[in-house]
Amino acid sequence: MNKFFRILTFIHLAMVMVFTIVMLYFLTHYQPPPQPRLCGVEEISPDITQKEREQCRQARGHKL
């Protein structure tokens, strides 16, 4: 019976270690999806580049 509990404890610790390693991998390699820009305010926003403004204009289908 003692050997059974040692094997069970070993399996439990191995599962915990594998779970921890997998979670650490996913937490360190996760990249959130890029946030879409609000094209309604691109003309007055100073932090939007000229290229992004042009993309917003093309998405609207006309130029200002």
N, C-alpha and C positions, 0 to 999 in steps of 0.2 A: 504494500500500500504506500510506503514511503517513497519508493521509486516512481510510482504513478504520479504522486504529487510533485516530485521534482521535474518530471517530464512535462506535466501540465503547467508548472510555473515557467519552465523554459519556453514553451510554446507561447504562453501569454506574454512574456517579456519580448520575444521575437516579434510578435504581432504588434505590440506597442512601439517597438523601435522602427519597424517598417512603416507604420502609420505616421510616426513623427517625421521620418525622413521624407516621405511622400508629401506631407503637408508643408514642410519647410521648402521643398523644391517648388511647389506650386505658389507659395507665398512670395518667394524671391524671383520667380520668373513670370509672374502675372503682370500684364500690361493692360490697363483699362482702355477701352476703345476711344478713339479721338472724339472730342466733343464737336458737334457741328457749330459752325459760326452762324450768328444771327445776321442774315443778309439785309434785314430791315434797317440796321443802324450802321452799315459799313461806311457810308459816306461821311459820317460825323465822328466815327470812332478812331482815335489815334493809334490804337494798337493792332489794327488790321493793315496788312501790307498791300501794296499796289496790286500785286498779283492776285491776292484774295478778293480785292474789290472787283477786279476784272472778271474773275470767276463768278462772282455774285451777279454781275451785270449780264454775263452770258447765260446764267441760269434763269434770269428773269426774261431774257429774250430781246432785250433792247439796251441801248447805251444812253446814259444821261448826258 
